[in-house]
């Protein structure tokens, strides 16, 4: 294969991989301007709207639901909490860590409107926040 063909193929592939790495880093280890300047990761979310509700699903496998806080601030839902290793695994030899640990925060822009009530539950590793639309 001629050298120009190899470079022509490798360069776009390398640029694509770098862009993907930057997106992943931004998603999981985004630094927010908190007082303590702690690293903060952002869990993935889905926002679904039905006639009377907005449902936000936040992917939080391994996070104790009792440690999660959620509130509406302006036109956004803010979900905060912390993922830590279980106490019995704190001394374990780590071979791989892919699930981010530590403090997390996610700000989710809500569809325009007013909301009367907020309820949440934990199911299958997701926090499910349900907002009732004001009529």
Secondary structure as GFF3:
##gff-version 3
##sequence-region A 1 135
A	DSSP	alpha_helix	3	28	.	.	.	ID=ss1
A	DSSP	beta_strand	45	49	.	.	.	ID=ss2
A	DSSP	beta_strand	53	59	.	.	.	ID=ss3
A	DSSP	three_ten_helix	65	67	.	.	.	ID=ss4
A	DSSP	beta_strand	69	73	.	.	.	ID=ss5
A	DSSP	beta_strand	76	83	.	.	.	ID=ss6
A	DSSP	three_ten_helix	87	89	.	.	.	ID=ss7
A	DSSP	beta_strand	102	109	.	.	.	ID=ss8
A	DSSP	beta_strand	115	123	.	.	.	ID=ss9
A	DSSP	beta_strand	126	133	.	.	.	ID=ss10
###
